């Protein structure tokens, strides 16, 4: 990456950071992305998964690879004091999606000039942080998959910024990583049991027979 591209990308990131948009509301973000892709001469479709964009860079016949970044911000008040802080009340790019979007535009700029054989789809995904009042309670990722725009892809790649890692380093792990977690309540209807003696009938648990079984077990050990 040369200095001119680096400077341009920093300006894009700061523009996105100053004007963050919540999930399924990324209209200005999408327009900025579309404008940059037009400058690069990369074909793209807008309004995928409502406000998302899928761009396609094809150079001959070969495998299809997906590169993905998220676009949405969080409903938080920015108090960083940065000169490019969010100009919107209670909306902030606190999770780095402004950086992810900028990085994907940077990748598109570099790959547009590279020789390769195959197809790269650049996915700018909306509403990663939740379903954001979607009538079907679907996230942007679900809607992108359902759009059919990624049919035929052999692999998908994405990453996430990590503020505790040094600039210029990449962390990875084998297996699953960065999975989201959710709270849920489960009610199980069935017969009672005991963790230590699940094979015994319920009437044994807590009664005299259970006590005798415990003593017998102690004797054996």
Helices and strands as residue ranges (DSSP letters): H 3-18, H 27-40, E 43-48, E 52-59, E 64-70, H 97-111, E 118-125, H 140-146, E 155-157, G 202-204, H 208-220
